[in-house]
Amino acid sequence: MNIRILQKGFNYSQDGPGNRLVYHLQGCNLHCPWCSNPESMALCGGIETLVSDLINEAVKAEMMFFDGGGVTFTGGEPTVQFDALKEALVLLKENKINTAIETNGTSVRLPELFEFIDFLIMDFKHHNSEKLKEFTGVGNETVIKNIAAACEKNKNPLLRIPLIHGFNSSVEDAENFAEILKNYKEKLSIEILRYHEYGKDKWKQNNMEYTMENAFVDDEEFENFCDILKSNGFTLIKT
């Protein structure tokens, strides 16, 4: 089976534990206007390779997986290429290589992958499904179901909230996030990622309009948001 890769390289601790070989897969089912990799959105493109060749590459790189490292699939959105992703994860586990994925959590088939994933990173972009759909094209119903399923399977997911002024950064937003996640706070951790413009030039380079304005989160807003989650018993981490 073939898999389409946008780019690949090693990264330490930011895409799962330890030193990891990170594959950015081509294609995404969302259209987040703040995306730092807009070139990954198109479902076509990237470099097509055999899953078996990817596995061989990972096995040869195994000596580099120190401090609990391994292979991470990110995107774009890796579950867009679901069957190829699943095949790769199964084969990596057969070779005893630590696996991680970074996903937006919108795939109804995501729970099929849990037994082959050692570290699960999921975005939880907004507590309000309609607002999330307005901004990205897809709501959060499946995301919430997948968070619940991951916690029930003791996958201890790391949830990442991209904090964006005017979108999801108010105290009320924090309280709503906490309310939705309250039953799972012992089984997950949260990382708050403040808005940045690292991908702005890429939008222009790809002839795409960058529409984000007044989206930066100041220190007070960030601290207030974090304090609400901490006061509700959530574990916040920074990678």
N, C-alpha and C positions, 0 to 999 in steps of 0.2 A: 504494500500500500504506500502511496505517496503522501508527503506532508509538505506544506508550503511554509518556508521560513523567511521572515523579513530580515532578521539579523541574529547573531549569536555572539556570546563572549562570556568571560568569567566575571563574577561579581561576588564580593564578600559580604555576607550577612543581611543585605537589603532585600533579597529575594528568597528568603528562607535561611535556615541556620548554616553557618560555615561558608566555605568557599564553594561556589556553585557555578556550573555551566548552565547559562541561561539562554533558552531559545525563545525568541520573540516570534510567535506565529502570525501569519498574515490573515487579516480579516477580522471584522468586529460587527456585531449586530446592533451596537449602540452608536450614537453620533453625539458624543459629549462635546460641547463647544469649547471646553477647556483642555481637551486632550493634548498631551505632550507628544504623542506619536500619531498625528493624523494620517501619515502615509500608511499606517497599518490598517486603516478602516476598510479599504477596498477588499472585496472578497476574492478578487483575482490579484495576481502579482506575487512578489516574493520569489524565492528560489525553491523550485520543487526538487525534493530528494526522496529517496526511499526511506521508510521508517527503519528498515534494517541497517542502512548506512548510518543513520543517526545513532542507533544503538551501538554500533561498532565504534563510532567516534567517542561516545560516552564511556564505553568500557576501556578504551585506550587512555582516556583522560582520568581514570579512577584515582591515580596517585595524587591528583590535584584536589581531591575532595576532602581536604583536611577540616578539622573542627566540626565534624558532623555534616559536611557538605554533600553535594550530589547534583542532581539535575532539576532545574525549574523550568516549567513552561508558562509563558506569559504572552502578552499580545501587543496589539490587538486583543482579541478574546480567544483563548485557546480552544474553548468548547465549540466554536464555530466549525472547527475541523474535528468533530467529536470522535468518529471512528478511528481516525489516524492517531489522535491523542490517546485514546484508550489502548490501542495496540502498543504504542510506545511505552505507556506507563506499565502495562503488563510485562513487557519484555525487560524493562529496567528493573522491576521487582524480581524477575526471574534471575537477573544478574546481581541481585543484592545491592542495588544502587538506590540511595535515598532519593525520594521524589517529592516535588512540591509543585503546586500550580497557583497562579494568581488569576482569579476569575471575577467577572462582574456578577456571577451567581444567578444569571437569568436562564440557564439551561435546565429544562425539566429533567434531563437525564443526568445531571451532575451527581446524584447519589450513587449511580452505577460505578463511579470512579473512586469512591471513598476507600474501598479496601486496597486500592493500589497507590494511595496518596499518603505520604508520611507527614506532610505539612501543608495545610490548606489556608490560603490567603484569599479572602473574599472582600470585594467592595460592598459597602452599604451606603450608597450615595445620598439617599433621602428616605425619610420615614413616610412621606406622603406620595402615594403611587401616582396620582394625577400630575403632581408637579414634576416628578421624575420623568414621566412619559412626555410631558411638555418640553422638557429640556433635552432628553436623550432619545426619545422615540419608544421607550419600553418602560412599563411600570415595575413595581417592586413586589408583586404578589409572590412570584416564584422565588425571588431572592429571600424573602422572609421564610418561606417553606423550606428552602435549602439550608438556611441558618439553623432552623429548628432540627432538621434531619441530621445535620453535621454534629450538632451538640448531643443529640440522642445517641449517635454512633460514637461519641467520645472522641471526635476528631479535633477538639479544642481549637476551633478556627481563630485566626487573627482577622478581625474585621477592620477594614480601612475606610475611614470617612474622609473624603476630600472636602475640606472646609472652605466654603466659598461665600463671600459676603453677598447678601441679598438672595441667596439660594437656600442655605441650610445652616447658617451660623449663629442664629439668635439663641437666647436663653430658652425660649419656647421650643425651638427646634431641638435643643439638647434634651429638654424634658421629654419630648415626644420620642426621640431615639431611646432614651432610658426606659420609657414605658413599654415600648415594643420588645425590648431585649431583656426585661427584668427577670424573666424566668430562666435565663441562660447565663447570667453574669458569672456563675461559678465555673462555666465551661468554655468561656471565650475570653479573648483579650481584644483591646481596641487600640488602633493607632490613628491619630488625627493628623492629616496631611494638609497643611495650609496651601491655599491657592498660590500658584506661581505662573510665570509666563514663559517657561523654558521652551514650549513648543510653538510659540507665536510665529517665529520666522519660518518654521516648517509649513505652517498653513499657507503662507504667502508663496513659498517655494513650490507648493503643490497646487497653486491656483485656487486656493480655498479661502473663503472669507473668515477672518477671526473676529468674532462678535463680542467677546468678553470685555466688559467695561466696569470699572469701580468694583472689582471682585476681590481685592486684597483684604485679608483679615488682619486687623491690628492686634497688638499684644493683649490689650484689655479684653477684646472680643474673644480671642483665643483662650485666654486664661479663664474667663467666665464660662465658656463652653466646657472646657476640661473639668472645671470645678464641679459643675452639675453632674457630670458622669461619675467623677470620683465620689461625690457625696451620696450617690446612689449605689455605691459598692462595686463599680466596674474597675477592672485593672487596665490602666493605660500604659502603653509601652512606646518606645522610640527605637526604630531600627536604623 
